[in-house]
Amino acid sequence: MKKKIYIDFDGVLNTYTGWQGNTELFEPHAGAEKFLRKLSRTYEIYIFSTRNPLLVAEWLTKHDLREYISGVTNVKEPAYVYIDDRAINFAGNYEEILDKLEKFEVWWKKR
């Protein structure tokens, strides 16, 4: 049985540069198809987004990525791992988290 993983949509699968409305889903990030293809060999992949799951599913189909995805949801379910552009990993040290939070900037905003 494959382990379940969740991948964030905006900023991970697409070329998100900041909120531009419900219907702007951006183009796929370079290498997204190869990334999903490789992951799908070992993992059961779900897409997590605060966007409308139906719009995200349509985007996946439009860009020929749907075959790698087991589902799209806006509910954070239990998983082996989450891949997200806005995540801070907790490693047991609260002071470290506070420091990371103070310095945090999403990758696509870094100069």
Helices and strands as residue ranges (DSSP letters): E 3-8, H 32-42, E 43-48, H 53-62, G 66-68, E 69-73, E 81-83, H 94-103, G 107-109
